[in-house]
Amino acid sequence: MTALLDINGLTIDIDRDSGPARVVDGIDLSILEGESLGIVGESGCGKSLTMLSLVGLLPNRIRATGGTAHFAGRELLRLSPAELRKIRGAQIGFIFQDPMTSLNPVMRIGDQIAEALIYQTGLDKPAAMAKAGDLLELVGIPSPRERLMAYPHELSGGMRQRVMIAIGLAGSPRLLIADEPTTALDVTIQAQIVDLVRDLKDRLGMSVVWITHDLALIAGLADRIAVLYAGTVVEDAPVDLIFERPTHPYTRGLLASLPTLTDRPMSRLPSIGGTPPEPGRRPAGCPFAPRCTLAVAACQTEVPRLRPVAGSDPRHRAACFVTAKEGAAA
Amino acid sequence: MTAGPVITPTDDRPTSLWKDAWRRLRRNRLAVAGLAILMLLIFVAAFGPWLTPYDFLSQNLDARNLPPSLAHPFGTDDLGRDVLSRVIYGARTAFLVAVLVTAVALFIGVVLGAIAGFYGGRFDKALMWVTDMTMSVPQLLLVVVINASLKQPITLWMEARYMETMNPIYRNSAIIDFVLVFGSMALISWPPYARLVRAQVLSIRNRPYVTAARALGLTNRIILMRYILPNAVGPLIVAVSAGLGTAMVLESAFSFLGIGVNPPTPSWGNMISDGLRVWTNYPHLLLAPAAVLAIVTVAFNFLGDGLNDALNPKGQK
């Protein structure tokens, strides 16, 4: 399969009054046609910014300053705002985090979906409304035709997220980027949304990037997981290998901090000591070195690059001097 | 496909922001009273000519300065004209001016404020600079200056046009009053609207649903017109209701000073002015227009407060 999206050495800086501060530092990521990629990392590690930068949606004073991002044969970072606008929605769809606030409160949901359709596909209003009903049915909303006339506040959070997904799908994008779409939802609803997206991906044959900080959640959804730390990819592997033989110490720390059924009640969950480096105050070597129990001298001075993990699947790569060449599982 | 969750039944009665606001407004008695008074005023202003028992211009010199009676509920003035009819016609003047001034000011304010807030940067700086400058012009002074400098040349020009064309429209001096004085009032009343809209747009443009609309590839124009401005309407309605009241009072004030609507066109302001001269002998000539103006002003304030509470429920104690 060919890569639909190929990001190389992407850097993103925040313009501060004191000078630029780097938040994304040389991200390499690719996603294949029809693949689903989970991007995992804690708040502020640059996962959302990376995806927003692709379509020119970075907030004020935050800019992509280097690297390339090839999408379906085009270089996204070089496109004009008008060209990017045509990519948004039509080629790359988005689902956002908070369904409670991501819908326009004064527009009926049918109109909101239809707006996207009219704009993306040039349908006329009645045809777009009919298609909007189909989309609501597709995302599993009961009595979809009646719901077209509802306002967002009349729907529950899970329903609204389904509407958001329907809107995200309106332009039939080849890549759907889901930015923590379940964070604001109940656990049972989260599972439904994950199932829905997986099902839609298979049916519509699109690629999905699922951004989350919840490793357990995307275990059942992603084909491959990229772990981000402080604006770099520290580990990138097929989903099974992330869980079976996590290689980067940060990945191991994340997995160790997940509760399991065999934990003693009331026992403390292991956590990773310290905090991630602030933008603009990155350590000279590996960004994780200050928090890493395995760090050696080289980690302090040299930045490790992503390289294949010895003795593992060739697609399993990690950026660590110590563990990536160990060759043995932790 | 997963089974969808059981639909949580929404309220029997789907409510919208506006229905909620209307419910809250209805609970506020003062606001309802204010609304009722204003509705009555609008009705009277709209159907004035069919409601007035007498023509507001027709003089009856045998019935001058009569006190209120059944035939003339508000009495008659020094030329024997029916005061009630003139007050009713004054409502037309007041409303026409208030709506005209507010509409023009609102239009300018919304356009400039939306552009400044949405595009930011240099646009914003320049527009806000113009706004601050305009705000610093004293309204009364400007209207006086315009009256003193522009009115006469325009009147002469209209007179000349009338001689040329014999078109009666050029004889209508009321047009000069309205266009000149209240046009200039509108042109300096827009800054509060521009500031309000700009502030609203600034806060709304970073809301998630605007980002979501951008992610759909919608154009700036659609995002502004359909996603941002409709969500800014609430505070704007409150401002407009206050603005209408202010414009009405301003009209009376200017007419009172003789730089607004001029006799014989009745305005509450010029009626108060006339009544003031003779109020010791004929208090009803002052009382009638002054009382109506006071009641209407209070009604606007009550309604504005009620709307504010109804549309911004979070601001309530």
Interface residues (C-beta under 8 A of the other chain):
Chain A: V55 L57 P59 R85 K86 I87 R88 G89 A90 G93 F94 F96 Q97 D98 T101 S102 L103 N104 P105 V106 M107 E115 A116 Y119 Q120 G140 I141 P142 S143 A150 Y151 H153 E154 L155 S156 G158 M159 R162 M164 I167 G168 A170 G171 T188 I189 Q192 D195 L196 D199
Chain B: M1 T2 A3 G4 P5 I7 T8 T10 P14 T15 S16 L17 N206 R207 P208 Y209 T211 A212 A213 R214 A215 L216 G217 L218 T219 I222 R226 Y227 P230 N231 V233
